Amino acid sequence: MKSSELQGKWDQLKGVIREFWGELTGDDVDFIAGQRDRLIGKIEERYGLPRQEAEKKVDEVIDSL
């Protein structure tokens, strides 16, 4: 899913994102606002993952939706 598609479907995906990454807060999800780079950054921050691993996980989850 492209970044523009992620933004367009963000309202539908918020719950799935919170379910998959339970450590993200509602404020985190509001801050992300459908922006892939912000999502990756928050995954890095909350889970202590290197950027490449966070990108891979985000892409896997987004592509599975």
PDBQT receptor file of N, H, CA, C and O in Angstrom, charges set to zero:
ATOM      1  N   MET A   1       0.848  -1.176   0.000  1.00  0.00    +0.000 N 
ATOM      2  CA  MET A   1       0.000   0.000   0.000  1.00  0.00    +0.000 C 
ATOM      3  C   MET A   1       0.888   1.231   0.000  1.00  0.00    +0.000 C 
ATOM      4  O   MET A   1       1.817   1.344   0.800  1.00  0.00    +0.000 OA
ATOM      5  N   LYS A   2       0.599   2.132  -0.886  1.00  0.00    +0.000 N 
ATOM      6  H   LYS A   2      -0.155   2.041  -1.537  1.00  0.00    +0.000 HD
ATOM      7  CA  LYS A   2       1.367   3.363  -0.991  1.00  0.00    +0.000 C 
ATOM      8  C   LYS A   2       0.998   4.300   0.152  1.00  0.00    +0.000 C 
ATOM      9  O   LYS A   2      -0.058   4.166   0.770  1.00  0.00    +0.000 OA
ATOM     10  N   SER A   3       1.879   5.240   0.416  1.00  0.00    +0.000 N 
ATOM     11  H   SER A   3       2.737   5.349  -0.086  1.00  0.00    +0.000 HD
ATOM     12  CA  SER A   3       1.656   6.198   1.489  1.00  0.00    +0.000 C 
ATOM     13  C   SER A   3       0.354   6.968   1.291  1.00  0.00    +0.000 C 
ATOM     14  O   SER A   3      -0.366   7.226   2.256  1.00  0.00    +0.000 OA
ATOM     15  N   SER A   4       0.048   7.337   0.046  1.00  0.00    +0.000 N 
ATOM     16  H   SER A   4       0.633   7.128  -0.737  1.00  0.00    +0.000 HD
ATOM     17  CA  SER A   4      -1.188   8.076  -0.218  1.00  0.00    +0.000 C 
ATOM     18  C   SER A   4      -2.419   7.221   0.063  1.00  0.00    +0.000 C 
ATOM     19  O   SER A   4      -3.436   7.728   0.536  1.00  0.00    +0.000 OA
ATOM     20  N   GLU A   5      -2.327   5.923  -0.227  1.00  0.00    +0.000 N 
ATOM     21  H   GLU A   5      -1.501   5.510  -0.611  1.00  0.00    +0.000 HD
ATOM     22  CA  GLU A   5      -3.431   5.016   0.074  1.00  0.00    +0.000 C 
ATOM     23  C   GLU A   5      -3.603   4.859   1.582  1.00  0.00    +0.000 C 
ATOM     24  O   GLU A   5      -4.724   4.790   2.086  1.00  0.00    +0.000 OA
ATOM     25  N   LEU A   6      -2.487   4.803   2.290  1.00  0.00    +0.000 N 
ATOM     26  H   LEU A   6      -1.576   4.859   1.880  1.00  0.00    +0.000 HD
ATOM     27  CA  LEU A   6      -2.522   4.693   3.747  1.00  0.00    +0.000 C 
ATOM     28  C   LEU A   6      -3.244   5.889   4.342  1.00  0.00    +0.000 C 
ATOM     29  O   LEU A   6      -4.082   5.735   5.230  1.00  0.00    +0.000 OA
ATOM     30  N   GLN A   7      -2.921   7.078   3.855  1.00  0.00    +0.000 N 
ATOM     31  H   GLN A   7      -2.240   7.203   3.134  1.00  0.00    +0.000 HD
ATOM     32  CA  GLN A   7      -3.588   8.275   4.347  1.00  0.00    +0.000 C 
ATOM     33  C   GLN A   7      -5.078   8.244   4.049  1.00  0.00    +0.000 C 
ATOM     34  O   GLN A   7      -5.890   8.613   4.898  1.00  0.00    +0.000 OA
ATOM     35  N   GLY A   8      -5.440   7.810   2.857  1.00  0.00    +0.000 N 
ATOM     36  H   GLY A   8      -4.781   7.510   2.168  1.00  0.00    +0.000 HD
ATOM     37  CA  GLY A   8      -6.839   7.775   2.463  1.00  0.00    +0.000 C 
ATOM     38  C   GLY A   8      -7.676   6.795   3.264  1.00  0.00    +0.000 C 
ATOM     39  O   GLY A   8      -8.873   7.007   3.457  1.00  0.00    +0.000 OA
ATOM     40  N   LYS A   9      -7.055   5.733   3.727  1.00  0.00    +0.000 N 
ATOM     41  H   LYS A   9      -6.083   5.561   3.570  1.00  0.00    +0.000 HD
ATOM     42  CA  LYS A   9      -7.770   4.695   4.470  1.00  0.00    +0.000 C 
ATOM     43  C   LYS A   9      -7.484   4.751   5.969  1.00  0.00    +0.000 C 
ATOM     44  O   LYS A   9      -7.845   3.833   6.705  1.00  0.00    +0.000 OA
ATOM     45  N   TRP A  10      -6.845   5.814   6.418  1.00  0.00    +0.000 N 
ATOM     46  H   TRP A  10      -6.552   6.560   5.820  1.00  0.00    +0.000 HD
ATOM     47  CA  TRP A  10      -6.375   5.881   7.798  1.00  0.00    +0.000 C 
ATOM     48  C   TRP A  10      -7.484   5.680   8.813  1.00  0.00    +0.000 C 
ATOM     49  O   TRP A  10      -7.293   4.943   9.780  1.00  0.00    +0.000 OA
ATOM     50  N   ASP A  11      -8.640   6.310   8.628  1.00  0.00    +0.000 N 
ATOM     51  H   ASP A  11      -8.795   6.909   7.842  1.00  0.00    +0.000 HD
ATOM     52  CA  ASP A  11      -9.722   6.158   9.592  1.00  0.00    +0.000 C 
ATOM     53  C   ASP A  11     -10.127   4.692   9.744  1.00  0.00    +0.000 C 
ATOM     54  O   ASP A  11     -10.453   4.248  10.845  1.00  0.00    +0.000 OA
ATOM     55  N   GLN A  12     -10.108   3.950   8.654  1.00  0.00    +0.000 N 
ATOM     56  H   GLN A  12      -9.843   4.310   7.760  1.00  0.00    +0.000 HD
ATOM     57  CA  GLN A  12     -10.457   2.531   8.698  1.00  0.00    +0.000 C 
ATOM     58  C   GLN A  12      -9.351   1.694   9.342  1.00  0.00    +0.000 C 
ATOM     59  O   GLN A  12      -9.627   0.668   9.963  1.00  0.00    +0.000 OA
ATOM     60  N   LEU A  13      -8.116   2.128   9.195  1.00  0.00    +0.000 N 
ATOM     61  H   LEU A  13      -7.891   2.962   8.691  1.00  0.00    +0.000 HD
ATOM     62  CA  LEU A  13      -6.969   1.334   9.643  1.00  0.00    +0.000 C 
ATOM     63  C   LEU A  13      -6.539   1.603  11.078  1.00  0.00    +0.000 C 
ATOM     64  O   LEU A  13      -5.784   0.816  11.649  1.00  0.00    +0.000 OA
ATOM     65  N   LYS A  14      -6.998   2.686  11.664  1.00  0.00    +0.000 N 
ATOM     66  H   LYS A  14      -7.611   3.325  11.200  1.00  0.00    +0.000 HD
ATOM     67  CA  LYS A  14      -6.547   3.043  13.012  1.00  0.00    +0.000 C 
ATOM     68  C   LYS A  14      -6.713   1.909  14.007  1.00  0.00    +0.000 C 
ATOM     69  O   LYS A  14      -5.796   1.613  14.773  1.00  0.00    +0.000 OA
ATOM     70  N   GLY A  15      -7.849   1.289  14.002  1.00  0.00    +0.000 N 
ATOM     71  H   GLY A  15      -8.594   1.529  13.380  1.00  0.00    +0.000 HD
ATOM     72  CA  GLY A  15      -8.104   0.199  14.946  1.00  0.00    +0.000 C 
ATOM     73  C   GLY A  15      -7.194  -0.986  14.711  1.00  0.00    +0.000 C 
ATOM     74  O   GLY A  15      -6.703  -1.591  15.664  1.00  0.00    +0.000 OA
ATOM     75  N   VAL A  16      -6.963  -1.322  13.462  1.00  0.00    +0.000 N 
ATOM     76  H   VAL A  16      -7.362  -0.831  12.688  1.00  0.00    +0.000 HD
ATOM     77  CA  VAL A  16      -6.083  -2.438  13.126  1.00  0.00    +0.000 C 
ATOM     78  C   VAL A  16      -4.661  -2.136  13.577  1.00  0.00    +0.000 C 
ATOM     79  O   VAL A  16      -3.980  -3.004  14.124  1.00  0.00    +0.000 OA
ATOM     80  N   ILE A  17      -4.216  -0.912  13.349  1.00  0.00    +0.000 N 
ATOM     81  H   ILE A  17      -4.769  -0.207  12.905  1.00  0.00    +0.000 HD
ATOM     82  CA  ILE A  17      -2.871  -0.504  13.749  1.00  0.00    +0.000 C 
ATOM     83  C   ILE A  17      -2.730  -0.595  15.268  1.00  0.00    +0.000 C 
ATOM     84  O   ILE A  17      -1.736  -1.126  15.765  1.00  0.00    +0.000 OA
ATOM     85  N   ARG A  18      -3.706  -0.087  16.002  1.00  0.00    +0.000 N 
ATOM     86  H   ARG A  18      -4.513   0.344  15.598  1.00  0.00    +0.000 HD
ATOM     87  CA  ARG A  18      -3.656  -0.144  17.471  1.00  0.00    +0.000 C 
ATOM     88  C   ARG A  18      -3.710  -1.582  17.967  1.00  0.00    +0.000 C 
ATOM     89  O   ARG A  18      -3.068  -1.922  18.961  1.00  0.00    +0.000 OA
ATOM     90  N   GLU A  19      -4.468  -2.423  17.281  1.00  0.00    +0.000 N 
ATOM     91  H   GLU A  19      -4.990  -2.147  16.474  1.00  0.00    +0.000 HD
ATOM     92  CA  GLU A  19      -4.565  -3.828  17.670  1.00  0.00    +0.000 C 
ATOM     93  C   GLU A  19      -3.243  -4.548  17.452  1.00  0.00    +0.000 C 
ATOM     94  O   GLU A  19      -2.816  -5.333  18.299  1.00  0.00    +0.000 OA
ATOM     95  N   PHE A  20      -2.600  -4.290  16.336  1.00  0.00    +0.000 N 
ATOM     96  H   PHE A  20      -2.946  -3.652  15.648  1.00  0.00    +0.000 HD
ATOM     97  CA  PHE A  20      -1.348  -4.954  16.013  1.00  0.00    +0.000 C 
ATOM     98  C   PHE A  20      -0.205  -4.431  16.874  1.00  0.00    +0.000 C 
ATOM     99  O   PHE A  20       0.605  -5.210  17.375  1.00  0.00    +0.000 OA
ATOM    100  N   TRP A  21      -0.140  -3.116  17.045  1.00  0.00    +0.000 N 
ATOM    101  H   TRP A  21      -0.799  -2.484  16.637  1.00  0.00    +0.000 HD
ATOM    102  CA  TRP A  21       0.903  -2.502  17.862  1.00  0.00    +0.000 C 
ATOM    103  C   TRP A  21       0.250  -1.884  19.087  1.00  0.00    +0.000 C 
ATOM    104  O   TRP A  21       0.006  -0.679  19.131  1.00  0.00    +0.000 OA
ATOM    105  N   GLY A  22      -0.026  -2.707  20.067  1.00  0.00    +0.000 N 
ATOM    106  H   GLY A  22       0.172  -3.687  20.031  1.00  0.00    +0.000 HD
ATOM    107  CA  GLY A  22      -0.752  -2.309  21.274  1.00  0.00    +0.000 C 
ATOM    108  C   GLY A  22      -0.078  -1.244  22.113  1.00  0.00    +0.000 C 
ATOM    109  O   GLY A  22      -0.739  -0.600  22.929  1.00  0.00    +0.000 OA
ATOM    110  N   GLU A  23       1.211  -1.040  21.939  1.00  0.00    +0.000 N 
ATOM    111  H   GLU A  23       1.748  -1.563  21.277  1.00  0.00    +0.000 HD
ATOM    112  CA  GLU A  23       1.902  -0.028  22.731  1.00  0.00    +0.000 C 
ATOM    113  C   GLU A  23       1.711   1.380  22.181  1.00  0.00    +0.000 C 
ATOM    114  O   GLU A  23       2.115   2.353  22.818  1.00  0.00    +0.000 OA
ATOM    115  N   LEU A  24       1.102   1.498  21.012  1.00  0.00    +0.000 N 
ATOM    116  H   LEU A  24       0.774   0.707  20.494  1.00  0.00    +0.000 HD
ATOM    117  CA  LEU A  24       0.805   2.828  20.475  1.00  0.00    +0.000 C 
ATOM    118  C   LEU A  24      -0.411   3.387  21.193  1.00  0.00    +0.000 C 
ATOM    119  O   LEU A  24      -1.415   2.693  21.356  1.00  0.00    +0.000 OA
ATOM    120  N   THR A  25      -0.325   4.623  21.614  1.00  0.00    +0.000 N 
ATOM    121  H   THR A  25       0.490   5.187  21.481  1.00  0.00    +0.000 HD
ATOM    122  CA  THR A  25      -1.440   5.269  22.296  1.00  0.00    +0.000 C 
ATOM    123  C   THR A  25      -2.373   5.930  21.282  1.00  0.00    +0.000 C 
ATOM    124  O   THR A  25      -2.044   6.052  20.102  1.00  0.00    +0.000 OA
ATOM    125  N   GLY A  26      -3.513   6.345  21.752  1.00  0.00    +0.000 N 
ATOM    126  H   GLY A  26      -3.781   6.246  22.711  1.00  0.00    +0.000 HD
ATOM    127  CA  GLY A  26      -4.431   7.091  20.898  1.00  0.00    +0.000 C 
ATOM    128  C   GLY A  26      -3.786   8.369  20.381  1.00  0.00    +0.000 C 
ATOM    129  O   GLY A  26      -3.994   8.757  19.232  1.00  0.00    +0.000 OA
ATOM    130  N   ASP A  27      -3.000   9.021  21.237  1.00  0.00    +0.000 N 
ATOM    131  H   ASP A  27      -2.831   8.705  22.171  1.00  0.00    +0.000 HD
ATOM    132  CA  ASP A  27      -2.284  10.229  20.811  1.00  0.00    +0.000 C 
ATOM    133  C   ASP A  27      -1.274   9.898  19.713  1.00  0.00    +0.000 C 
ATOM    134  O   ASP A  27      -1.105  10.669  18.768  1.00  0.00    +0.000 OA
ATOM    135  N   ASP A  28      -0.595   8.736  19.841  1.00  0.00    +0.000 N 
ATOM    136  H   ASP A  28      -0.733   8.111  20.609  1.00  0.00    +0.000 HD
ATOM    137  CA  ASP A  28       0.344   8.320  18.802  1.00  0.00    +0.000 C 
ATOM    138  C   ASP A  28      -0.381   8.162  17.469  1.00  0.00    +0.000 C 
ATOM    139  O   ASP A  28       0.084   8.639  16.434  1.00  0.00    +0.000 OA
ATOM    140  N   VAL A  29      -1.510   7.496  17.510  1.00  0.00    +0.000 N 
ATOM    141  H   VAL A  29      -1.888   7.108  18.351  1.00  0.00    +0.000 HD
ATOM    142  CA  VAL A  29      -2.275   7.231  16.287  1.00  0.00    +0.000 C 
ATOM    143  C   VAL A  29      -2.762   8.547  15.685  1.00  0.00    +0.000 C 
ATOM    144  O   VAL A  29      -2.750   8.713  14.465  1.00  0.00    +0.000 OA
ATOM    145  N   ASP A  30      -3.184   9.473  16.525  1.00  0.00    +0.000 N 
ATOM    146  H   ASP A  30      -3.193   9.338  17.515  1.00  0.00    +0.000 HD
ATOM    147  CA  ASP A  30      -3.601  10.784  16.016  1.00  0.00    +0.000 C 
ATOM    148  C   ASP A  30      -2.422  11.522  15.385  1.00  0.00    +0.000 C 
ATOM    149  O   ASP A  30      -2.576  12.165  14.346  1.00  0.00    +0.000 OA
ATOM    150  N   PHE A  31      -1.242  11.430  16.011  1.00  0.00    +0.000 N 
ATOM    151  H   PHE A  31      -1.117  10.908  16.854  1.00  0.00    +0.000 HD
ATOM    152  CA  PHE A  31      -0.042  12.083  15.481  1.00  0.00    +0.000 C 
ATOM    153  C   PHE A  31       0.354  11.471  14.137  1.00  0.00    +0.000 C 
ATOM    154  O   PHE A  31       0.735  12.192  13.214  1.00  0.00    +0.000 OA
ATOM    155  N   ILE A  32       0.265  10.152  14.025  1.00  0.00    +0.000 N 
ATOM    156  H   ILE A  32      -0.044   9.567  14.774  1.00  0.00    +0.000 HD
ATOM    157  CA  ILE A  32       0.660   9.455  12.795  1.00  0.00    +0.000 C 
ATOM    158  C   ILE A  32      -0.191   9.923  11.623  1.00  0.00    +0.000 C 
ATOM    159  O   ILE A  32       0.325  10.178  10.535  1.00  0.00    +0.000 OA
ATOM    160  N   ALA A  33      -1.484  10.034  11.847  1.00  0.00    +0.000 N 
ATOM    161  H   ALA A  33      -1.903   9.827  12.730  1.00  0.00    +0.000 HD
ATOM    162  CA  ALA A  33      -2.428  10.583  10.860  1.00  0.00    +0.000 C 
ATOM    163  C   ALA A  33      -2.249  10.019   9.457  1.00  0.00    +0.000 C 
ATOM    164  O   ALA A  33      -2.377  10.749   8.474  1.00  0.00    +0.000 OA
ATOM    165  N   GLY A  34      -1.957   8.734   9.357  1.00  0.00    +0.000 N 
ATOM    166  H   GLY A  34      -1.854   8.141  10.156  1.00  0.00    +0.000 HD
ATOM    167  CA  GLY A  34      -1.870   8.091   8.049  1.00  0.00    +0.000 C 
ATOM    168  C   GLY A  34      -0.551   8.272   7.337  1.00  0.00    +0.000 C 
ATOM    169  O   GLY A  34      -0.425   7.891   6.174  1.00  0.00    +0.000 OA
ATOM    170  N   GLN A  35       0.436   8.842   8.003  1.00  0.00    +0.000 N 
ATOM    171  H   GLN A  35       0.334   9.151   8.948  1.00  0.00    +0.000 HD
ATOM    172  CA  GLN A  35       1.730   9.070   7.366  1.00  0.00    +0.000 C 
ATOM    173  C   GLN A  35       2.678   7.920   7.697  1.00  0.00    +0.000 C 
ATOM    174  O   GLN A  35       2.995   7.681   8.862  1.00  0.00    +0.000 OA
ATOM    175  N   ARG A  36       3.120   7.223   6.677  1.00  0.00    +0.000 N 
ATOM    176  H   ARG A  36       2.862   7.417   5.730  1.00  0.00    +0.000 HD
ATOM    177  CA  ARG A  36       3.941   6.028   6.821  1.00  0.00    +0.000 C 
ATOM    178  C   ARG A  36       5.216   6.308   7.625  1.00  0.00    +0.000 C 
ATOM    179  O   ARG A  36       5.581   5.517   8.495  1.00  0.00    +0.000 OA
ATOM    180  N   ASP A  37       5.889   7.417   7.343  1.00  0.00    +0.000 N 
ATOM    181  H   ASP A  37       5.592   8.059   6.636  1.00  0.00    +0.000 HD
ATOM    182  CA  ASP A  37       7.130   7.732   8.060  1.00  0.00    +0.000 C 
ATOM    183  C   ASP A  37       6.883   7.958   9.548  1.00  0.00    +0.000 C 
ATOM    184  O   ASP A  37       7.692   7.555  10.384  1.00  0.00    +0.000 OA
ATOM    185  N   ARG A  38       5.789   8.590   9.870  1.00  0.00    +0.000 N 
ATOM    186  H   ARG A  38       5.131   8.917   9.191  1.00  0.00    +0.000 HD
ATOM    187  CA  ARG A  38       5.450   8.786  11.283  1.00  0.00    +0.000 C 
ATOM    188  C   ARG A  38       5.146   7.452  11.959  1.00  0.00    +0.000 C 
ATOM    189  O   ARG A  38       5.552   7.226  13.099  1.00  0.00    +0.000 OA
ATOM    190  N   LEU A  39       4.441   6.574  11.265  1.00  0.00    +0.000 N 
ATOM    191  H   LEU A  39       4.111   6.758  10.339  1.00  0.00    +0.000 HD
ATOM    192  CA  LEU A  39       4.136   5.251  11.816  1.00  0.00    +0.000 C 
ATOM    193  C   LEU A  39       5.431   4.491  12.081  1.00  0.00    +0.000 C 
ATOM    194  O   LEU A  39       5.602   3.899  13.147  1.00  0.00    +0.000 OA
ATOM    195  N   ILE A  40       6.327   4.508  11.128  1.00  0.00    +0.000 N 
ATOM    196  H   ILE A  40       6.188   4.989  10.263  1.00  0.00    +0.000 HD
ATOM    197  CA  ILE A  40       7.611   3.821  11.290  1.00  0.00    +0.000 C 
ATOM    198  C   ILE A  40       8.377   4.418  12.474  1.00  0.00    +0.000 C 
ATOM    199  O   ILE A  40       8.941   3.684  13.285  1.00  0.00    +0.000 OA
ATOM    200  N   GLY A  41       8.394   5.722  12.568  1.00  0.00    +0.000 N 
ATOM    201  H   GLY A  41       7.936   6.318  11.909  1.00  0.00    +0.000 HD
ATOM    202  CA  GLY A  41       9.089   6.387  13.676  1.00  0.00    +0.000 C 
ATOM    203  C   GLY A  41       8.531   6.001  15.025  1.00  0.00    +0.000 C 
ATOM    204  O   GLY A  41       9.288   5.773  15.968  1.00  0.00    +0.000 OA
ATOM    205  N   LYS A  42       7.213   5.926  15.131  1.00  0.00    +0.000 N 
ATOM    206  H   LYS A  42       6.598   6.111  14.364  1.00  0.00    +0.000 HD
ATOM    207  CA  LYS A  42       6.591   5.546  16.408  1.00  0.00    +0.000 C 
ATOM    208  C   LYS A  42       6.856   4.078  16.740  1.00  0.00    +0.000 C 
ATOM    209  O   LYS A  42       7.032   3.731  17.908  1.00  0.00    +0.000 OA
ATOM    210  N   ILE A  43       6.884   3.220  15.729  1.00  0.00    +0.000 N 
ATOM    211  H   ILE A  43       6.740   3.502  14.780  1.00  0.00    +0.000 HD
ATOM    212  CA  ILE A  43       7.213   1.805  15.963  1.00  0.00    +0.000 C 
ATOM    213  C   ILE A  43       8.655   1.700  16.456  1.00  0.00    +0.000 C 
ATOM    214  O   ILE A  43       8.944   0.949  17.388  1.00  0.00    +0.000 OA
ATOM    215  N   GLU A  44       9.544   2.444  15.838  1.00  0.00    +0.000 N 
ATOM    216  H   GLU A  44       9.309   3.055  15.081  1.00  0.00    +0.000 HD
ATOM    217  CA  GLU A  44      10.947   2.473  16.290  1.00  0.00    +0.000 C 
ATOM    218  C   GLU A  44      11.017   2.892  17.760  1.00  0.00    +0.000 C 
ATOM    219  O   GLU A  44      11.674   2.245  18.575  1.00  0.00    +0.000 OA
ATOM    220  N   GLU A  45      10.336   3.968  18.072  1.00  0.00    +0.000 N 
ATOM    221  H   GLU A  45       9.802   4.494  17.410  1.00  0.00    +0.000 HD
ATOM    222  CA  GLU A  45      10.379   4.548  19.413  1.00  0.00    +0.000 C 
ATOM    223  C   GLU A  45       9.778   3.619  20.467  1.00  0.00    +0.000 C 
ATOM    224  O   GLU A  45      10.401   3.366  21.498  1.00  0.00    +0.000 OA
ATOM    225  N   ARG A  46       8.591   3.118  20.216  1.00  0.00    +0.000 N 
ATOM    226  H   ARG A  46       8.085   3.324  19.378  1.00  0.00    +0.000 HD
ATOM    227  CA  ARG A  46       7.881   2.310  21.213  1.00  0.00    +0.000 C 
ATOM    228  C   ARG A  46       8.466   0.906  21.394  1.00  0.00    +0.000 C 
ATOM    229  O   ARG A  46       8.457   0.355  22.495  1.00  0.00    +0.000 OA
ATOM    230  N   TYR A  47       8.968   0.345  20.309  1.00  0.00    +0.000 N 
ATOM    231  H   TYR A  47       8.975   0.793  19.414  1.00  0.00    +0.000 HD
ATOM    232  CA  TYR A  47       9.435  -1.038  20.359  1.00  0.00    +0.000 C 
ATOM    233  C   TYR A  47      10.955  -1.169  20.301  1.00  0.00    +0.000 C 
ATOM    234  O   TYR A  47      11.477  -2.282  20.375  1.00  0.00    +0.000 OA
ATOM    235  N   GLY A  48      11.670  -0.060  20.170  1.00  0.00    +0.000 N 
ATOM    236  H   GLY A  48      11.246   0.844  20.110  1.00  0.00    +0.000 HD
ATOM    237  CA  GLY A  48      13.126  -0.090  20.153  1.00  0.00    +0.000 C 
ATOM    238  C   GLY A  48      13.714  -0.847  18.971  1.00  0.00    +0.000 C 
ATOM    239  O   GLY A  48      14.759  -1.487  19.091  1.00  0.00    +0.000 OA
ATOM    240  N   LEU A  49      13.047  -0.773  17.844  1.00  0.00    +0.000 N 
ATOM    241  H   LEU A  49      12.198  -0.254  17.746  1.00  0.00    +0.000 HD
ATOM    242  CA  LEU A  49      13.512  -1.477  16.648  1.00  0.00    +0.000 C 
ATOM    243  C   LEU A  49      14.370  -0.556  15.780  1.00  0.00    +0.000 C 
ATOM    244  O   LEU A  49      14.159   0.657  15.753  1.00  0.00    +0.000 OA
ATOM    245  N   PRO A  50      15.337  -1.141  15.074  1.00  0.00    +0.000 N 
ATOM    246  CA  PRO A  50      16.061  -0.338  14.083  1.00  0.00    +0.000 C 
ATOM    247  C   PRO A  50      15.116   0.061  12.944  1.00  0.00    +0.000 C 
ATOM    248  O   PRO A  50      14.133  -0.634  12.685  1.00  0.00    +0.000 OA
ATOM    249  N   ARG A  51      15.399   1.146  12.280  1.00  0.00    +0.000 N 
ATOM    250  H   ARG A  51      16.197   1.710  12.490  1.00  0.00    +0.000 HD
ATOM    251  CA  ARG A  51      14.501   1.679  11.240  1.00  0.00    +0.000 C 
ATOM    252  C   ARG A  51      14.155   0.650  10.175  1.00  0.00    +0.000 C 
ATOM    253  O   ARG A  51      12.991   0.516   9.798  1.00  0.00    +0.000 OA
ATOM    254  N   GLN A  52      15.162  -0.083   9.681  1.00  0.00    +0.000 N 
ATOM    255  H   GLN A  52      16.108   0.027   9.987  1.00  0.00    +0.000 HD
ATOM    256  CA  GLN A  52      14.898  -1.058   8.613  1.00  0.00    +0.000 C 
ATOM    257  C   GLN A  52      13.918  -2.141   9.074  1.00  0.00    +0.000 C 
ATOM    258  O   GLN A  52      13.042  -2.551   8.313  1.00  0.00    +0.000 OA
ATOM    259  N   GLU A  53      14.065  -2.594  10.297  1.00  0.00    +0.000 N 
ATOM    260  H   GLU A  53      14.777  -2.261  10.915  1.00  0.00    +0.000 HD
ATOM    261  CA  GLU A  53      13.160  -3.622  10.804  1.00  0.00    +0.000 C 
ATOM    262  C   GLU A  53      11.752  -3.061  10.994  1.00  0.00    +0.000 C 
ATOM    263  O   GLU A  53      10.766  -3.732  10.689  1.00  0.00    +0.000 OA
ATOM    264  N   ALA A  54      11.663  -1.836  11.496  1.00  0.00    +0.000 N 
ATOM    265  H   ALA A  54      12.464  -1.291  11.744  1.00  0.00    +0.000 HD
ATOM    266  CA  ALA A  54      10.362  -1.188  11.662  1.00  0.00    +0.000 C 
ATOM    267  C   ALA A  54       9.678  -1.009  10.305  1.00  0.00    +0.000 C 
ATOM    268  O   ALA A  54       8.477  -1.245  10.179  1.00  0.00    +0.000 OA
ATOM    269  N   GLU A  55      10.444  -0.590   9.288  1.00  0.00    +0.000 N 
ATOM    270  H   GLU A  55      11.420  -0.398   9.390  1.00  0.00    +0.000 HD
ATOM    271  CA  GLU A  55       9.878  -0.435   7.941  1.00  0.00    +0.000 C 
ATOM    272  C   GLU A  55       9.358  -1.763   7.418  1.00  0.00    +0.000 C 
ATOM    273  O   GLU A  55       8.274  -1.825   6.839  1.00  0.00    +0.000 OA
ATOM    274  N   LYS A  56      10.118  -2.811   7.619  1.00  0.00    +0.000 N 
ATOM    275  H   LYS A  56      10.999  -2.761   8.090  1.00  0.00    +0.000 HD
ATOM    276  CA  LYS A  56       9.718  -4.134   7.137  1.00  0.00    +0.000 C 
ATOM    277  C   LYS A  56       8.419  -4.581   7.806  1.00  0.00    +0.000 C 
ATOM    278  O   LYS A  56       7.511  -5.073   7.137  1.00  0.00    +0.000 OA
ATOM    279  N   LYS A  57       8.332  -4.410   9.126  1.00  0.00    +0.000 N 
ATOM    280  H   LYS A  57       9.070  -4.010   9.670  1.00  0.00    +0.000 HD
ATOM    281  CA  LYS A  57       7.130  -4.822   9.844  1.00  0.00    +0.000 C 
ATOM    282  C   LYS A  57       5.913  -4.004   9.424  1.00  0.00    +0.000 C 
ATOM    283  O   LYS A  57       4.822  -4.546   9.244  1.00  0.00    +0.000 OA
ATOM    284  N   VAL A  58       6.106  -2.702   9.273  1.00  0.00    +0.000 N 
ATOM    285  H   VAL A  58       6.992  -2.262   9.419  1.00  0.00    +0.000 HD
ATOM    286  CA  VAL A  58       5.004  -1.841   8.836  1.00  0.00    +0.000 C 
ATOM    287  C   VAL A  58       4.526  -2.274   7.460  1.00  0.00    +0.000 C 
ATOM    288  O   VAL A  58       3.323  -2.410   7.234  1.00  0.00    +0.000 OA
ATOM    289  N   ASP A  59       5.452  -2.491   6.544  1.00  0.00    +0.000 N 
ATOM    290  H   ASP A  59       6.429  -2.381   6.727  1.00  0.00    +0.000 HD
ATOM    291  CA  ASP A  59       5.074  -2.909   5.198  1.00  0.00    +0.000 C 
ATOM    292  C   ASP A  59       4.348  -4.255   5.202  1.00  0.00    +0.000 C 
ATOM    293  O   ASP A  59       3.390  -4.443   4.453  1.00  0.00    +0.000 OA
ATOM    294  N   GLU A  60       4.794  -5.180   6.033  1.00  0.00    +0.000 N 
ATOM    295  H   GLU A  60       5.573  -5.027   6.642  1.00  0.00    +0.000 HD
ATOM    296  CA  GLU A  60       4.137  -6.491   6.106  1.00  0.00    +0.000 C 
ATOM    297  C   GLU A  60       2.704  -6.355   6.580  1.00  0.00    +0.000 C 
ATOM    298  O   GLU A  60       1.793  -6.955   6.010  1.00  0.00    +0.000 OA
ATOM    299  N   VAL A  61       2.510  -5.568   7.618  1.00  0.00    +0.000 N 
ATOM    300  H   VAL A  61       3.251  -5.080   8.081  1.00  0.00    +0.000 HD
ATOM    301  CA  VAL A  61       1.153  -5.390   8.175  1.00  0.00    +0.000 C 
ATOM    302  C   VAL A  61       0.264  -4.659   7.175  1.00  0.00    +0.000 C 
ATOM    303  O   VAL A  61      -0.865  -5.082   6.922  1.00  0.00    +0.000 OA
ATOM    304  N   ILE A  62       0.763  -3.569   6.609  1.00  0.00    +0.000 N 
ATOM    305  H   ILE A  62       1.679  -3.226   6.814  1.00  0.00    +0.000 HD
ATOM    306  CA  ILE A  62      -0.032  -2.780   5.670  1.00  0.00    +0.000 C 
ATOM    307  C   ILE A  62      -0.381  -3.615   4.440  1.00  0.00    +0.000 C 
ATOM    308  O   ILE A  62      -1.520  -3.586   3.974  1.00  0.00    +0.000 OA
ATOM    309  N   ASP A  63       0.583  -4.350   3.917  1.00  0.00    +0.000 N 
ATOM    310  H   ASP A  63       1.508  -4.373   4.296  1.00  0.00    +0.000 HD
ATOM    311  CA  ASP A  63       0.330  -5.160   2.722  1.00  0.00    +0.000 C 
ATOM    312  C   ASP A  63      -0.656  -6.291   2.994  1.00  0.00    +0.000 C 
ATOM    313  O   ASP A  63      -1.344  -6.740   2.078  1.00  0.00    +0.000 OA
ATOM    314  N   SER A  64      -0.735  -6.755   4.234  1.00  0.00    +0.000 N 
ATOM    315  H   SER A  64      -0.176  -6.390   4.978  1.00  0.00    +0.000 HD
ATOM    316  CA  SER A  64      -1.656  -7.855   4.549  1.00  0.00    +0.000 C 
ATOM    317  C   SER A  64      -3.099  -7.368   4.672  1.00  0.00    +0.000 C 
ATOM    318  O   SER A  64      -4.023  -8.180   4.718  1.00  0.00    +0.000 OA
ATOM    319  N   LEU A  65      -3.297  -6.064   4.724  1.00  0.00    +0.000 N 
ATOM    320  H   LEU A  65      -2.547  -5.404   4.687  1.00  0.00    +0.000 HD
ATOM    321  CA  LEU A  65      -4.661  -5.535   4.901  1.00  0.00    +0.000 C 
ATOM    322  C   LEU A  65      -5.382  -5.427   3.633  1.00  0.00    +0.000 C 
ATOM    323  O   LEU A  65      -6.536  -5.001   3.613  1.00  0.00    +0.000 OA
TER     324      LEU A  65
